[in-house]
Amino acid sequence: MKENVMVDSQTVYLPAPKLAYRDIGGQIVIVHPGENKMITLNPTGSAVWRLSDGRTMAELTRIIADEFDVSLETAQSDVRTFIRQMVEKELMVPSERKTDE
């Protein structure tokens, strides 16, 4: 597990390659490959996971703010925390694509 990961709002984060996950009833369930356990994401985490298909963290933040009717600041904090935790657990990885918004 990685610690003290810095995440950047203009970086694209994607599910880690070779990771097994399913959408079950609107919630994402991930099988953690190294720990042989399942992780079930809450509705916000599931939405971020589904949207992590090439969008930057800034783009994800705007969508989550609209979808969950929260302030941009709240969405930014939640998305940043979620992505940082996923990267620390090696469930998400930064992509090569980076934008200059």
Phi and psi in degrees as GROMACS dihedral restraints (atoms count N, CA, C in turn):
[ dihedral_restraints ]
;  ai    aj    ak    al  type     phi  dphi    fc
    3     4     5     6     1   -84.3    20    10
    4     5     6     7     1   151.7    20    10
    6     7     8     9     1  -126.7    20    10
    7     8     9    10     1   155.0    20    10
    9    10    11    12     1    54.2    20    10
   10    11    12    13     1    47.6    20    10
   12    13    14    15     1   -77.2    20    10
   13    14    15    16     1   133.9    20    10
   15    16    17    18     1   -96.4    20    10
   16    17    18    19     1   133.4    20    10
   18    19    20    21     1  -115.5    20    10
   19    20    21    22     1   146.8    20    10
   21    22    23    24     1  -116.6    20    10
   22    23    24    25     1   134.2    20    10
   24    25    26    27     1   -66.9    20    10
   25    26    27    28     1   -19.2    20    10
   27    28    29    30     1   -99.9    20    10
   28    29    30    31     1     5.4    20    10
   30    31    32    33     1   -95.2    20    10
   31    32    33    34     1   146.5    20    10
   33    34    35    36     1   -92.3    20    10
   34    35    36    37     1   129.1    20    10
   36    37    38    39     1  -114.5    20    10
   37    38    39    40     1   135.9    20    10
   39    40    41    42     1  -126.8    20    10
   40    41    42    43     1   155.7    20    10
   42    43    44    45     1   -55.9    20    10
   43    44    45    46     1   141.9    20    10
   45    46    47    48     1   -60.7    20    10
   46    47    48    49     1   143.2    20    10
   48    49    50    51     1   -61.9    20    10
   49    50    51    52     1   151.6    20    10
   51    52    53    54     1    63.1    20    10
   52    53    54    55     1    21.9    20    10
   54    55    56    57     1   -93.9    20    10
   55    56    57    58     1   135.4    20    10
   57    58    59    60     1   -94.8    20    10
   58    59    60    61     1   126.7    20    10
   60    61    62    63     1  -152.9    20    10
   61    62    63    64     1   157.3    20    10
   63    64    65    66     1  -141.7    20    10
   64    65    66    67     1   151.6    20    10
   66    67    68    69     1   -96.1    20    10
   67    68    69    70     1   112.8    20    10
   69    70    71    72     1  -118.7    20    10
   70    71    72    73     1   108.6    20    10
   72    73    74    75     1    60.4    20    10
   73    74    75    76     1    32.6    20    10
   75    76    77    78     1    90.0    20    10
   76    77    78    79     1    -4.1    20    10
   78    79    80    81     1  -114.5    20    10
   79    80    81    82     1   138.3    20    10
   81    82    83    84     1   -83.2    20    10
   82    83    84    85     1   130.9    20    10
   84    85    86    87     1  -116.9    20    10
   85    86    87    88     1   122.8    20    10
   87    88    89    90     1  -110.6    20    10
   88    89    90    91     1   136.4    20    10
   90    91    92    93     1   -95.8    20    10
   91    92    93    94     1   113.2    20    10
   93    94    95    96     1   -74.3    20    10
   94    95    96    97     1   116.3    20    10
   96    97    98    99     1   -65.7    20    10
   97    98    99   100     1   -36.2    20    10
   99   100   101   102     1   -85.1    20    10
  100   101   102   103     1   -21.0    20    10
  102   103   104   105     1  -112.4    20    10
  103   104   105   106     1    -0.6    20    10
  105   106   107   108     1    51.7    20    10
  106   107   108   109     1    46.4    20    10
  108   109   110   111     1  -139.3    20    10
  109   110   111   112     1   160.5    20    10
  111   112   113   114     1  -102.3    20    10
  112   113   114   115     1   142.6    20    10
  114   115   116   117     1  -121.8    20    10
  115   116   117   118     1   124.9    20    10
  117   118   119   120     1  -105.1    20    10
  118   119   120   121     1   124.2    20    10
  120   121   122   123     1   -86.1    20    10
  121   122   123   124     1   147.3    20    10
  123   124   125   126     1   -73.1    20    10
  124   125   126   127     1   174.7    20    10
  126   127   128   129     1   -57.2    20    10
  127   128   129   130     1   -40.9    20    10
  129   130   131   132     1   -67.2    20    10
  130   131   132   133     1   -47.1    20    10
  132   133   134   135     1   -60.2    20    10
  133   134   135   136     1   -40.5    20    10
  135   136   137   138     1   -62.8    20    10
  136   137   138   139     1   -41.0    20    10
  138   139   140   141     1   -64.6    20    10
  139   140   141   142     1   -44.9    20    10
  141   142   143   144     1   -61.3    20    10
  142   143   144   145     1   -43.7    20    10
  144   145   146   147     1   -59.3    20    10
  145   146   147   148     1   -49.0    20    10
  147   148   149   150     1   -62.2    20    10
  148   149   150   151     1   -35.0    20    10
  150   151   152   153     1   -82.4    20    10
  151   152   153   154     1    -8.8    20    10
  153   154   155   156     1   -81.2    20    10
  154   155   156   157     1    71.1    20    10
  156   157   158   159     1  -127.4    20    10
  157   158   159   160     1    24.4    20    10
  159   160   161   162     1   127.4    20    10
  160   161   162   163     1    -1.1    20    10
  162   163   164   165     1   -85.8    20    10
  163   164   165   166     1   148.5    20    10
  165   166   167   168     1   -75.4    20    10
  166   167   168   169     1   165.8    20    10
  168   169   170   171     1   -61.5    20    10
  169   170   171   172     1   -35.2    20    10
  171   172   173   174     1   -63.1    20    10
  172   173   174   175     1   -42.2    20    10
  174   175   176   177     1   -65.0    20    10
  175   176   177   178     1   -43.0    20    10
  177   178   179   180     1   -59.3    20    10
  178   179   180   181     1   -41.9    20    10
  180   181   182   183     1   -59.2    20    10
  181   182   183   184     1   -46.3    20    10
  183   184   185   186     1   -62.2    20    10
  184   185   186   187     1   -42.2    20    10
  186   187   188   189     1   -65.7    20    10
  187   188   189   190     1   -44.8    20    10
  189   190   191   192     1   -64.2    20    10
  190   191   192   193     1   -40.1    20    10
  192   193   194   195     1   -58.7    20    10
  193   194   195   196     1   -43.9    20    10
  195   196   197   198     1   -70.1    20    10
  196   197   198   199     1   -46.9    20    10
  198   199   200   201     1   -64.6    20    10
  199   200   201   202     1   -37.3    20    10
  201   202   203   204     1  -104.4    20    10
  202   203   204   205     1     6.3    20    10
  204   205   206   207     1    51.9    20    10
  205   206   207   208     1    53.2    20    10
  207   208   209   210     1  -124.5    20    10
  208   209   210   211     1   164.9    20    10
  210   211   212   213     1   -66.1    20    10
  211   212   213   214     1   157.7    20    10
  213   214   215   216     1   -61.0    20    10
  214   215   216   217     1   -36.3    20    10
  216   217   218   219     1   -65.1    20    10
  217   218   219   220     1   -43.5    20    10
  219   220   221   222     1   -64.4    20    10
  220   221   222   223     1   -45.7    20    10
  222   223   224   225     1   -61.9    20    10
  223   224   225   226     1   -42.1    20    10
  225   226   227   228     1   -61.6    20    10
  226   227   228   229     1   -44.6    20    10
  228   229   230   231     1   -63.2    20    10
  229   230   231   232     1   -45.2    20    10
  231   232   233   234     1   -65.7    20    10
  232   233   234   235     1   -45.0    20    10
  234   235   236   237     1   -66.4    20    10
  235   236   237   238     1   -43.7    20    10
  237   238   239   240     1   -60.9    20    10
  238   239   240   241     1   -45.4    20    10
  240   241   242   243     1   -62.9    20    10
  241   242   243   244     1   -45.8    20    10
  243   244   245   246     1   -60.2    20    10
  244   245   246   247     1   -50.5    20    10
  246   247   248   249     1   -63.6    20    10
  247   248   249   250     1   -42.2    20    10
  249   250   251   252     1   -58.3    20    10
  250   251   252   253     1   -45.1    20    10
  252   253   254   255     1   -64.0    20    10
  253   254   255   256     1   -40.3    20    10
  255   256   257   258     1   -66.9    20    10
  256   257   258   259     1   -39.0    20    10
  258   259   260   261     1   -68.3    20    10
  259   260   261   262     1   -41.8    20    10
  261   262   263   264     1   -59.5    20    10
  262   263   264   265     1   -37.8    20    10
  264   265   266   267     1   -84.5    20    10
  265   266   267   268     1     2.2    20    10
  267   268   269   270     1    61.6    20    10
  268   269   270   271     1    31.7    20    10
  270   271   272   273     1   -96.1    20    10
  271   272   273   274     1   -20.2    20    10
  273   274   275   276     1  -129.9    20    10
  274   275   276   277     1   152.8    20    10
  276   277   278   279     1  -134.6    20    10
  277   278   279   280     1   149.1    20    10
  279   280   281   282     1   -71.4    20    10
  280   281   282   283     1   144.0    20    10
  282   283   284   285     1   -92.3    20    10
  283   284   285   286     1   168.6    20    10
  285   286   287   288     1   -73.1    20    10
  286   287   288   289     1   -25.8    20    10
  288   289   290   291     1   -71.5    20    10
  289   290   291   292     1   128.1    20    10
  291   292   293   294     1  -140.2    20    10
  292   293   294   295     1   140.5    20    10
  294   295   296   297     1  -111.8    20    10
  295   296   297   298     1   171.0    20    10
  297   298   299   300     1  -119.4    20    10
  298   299   300   301     1    43.4    20    10
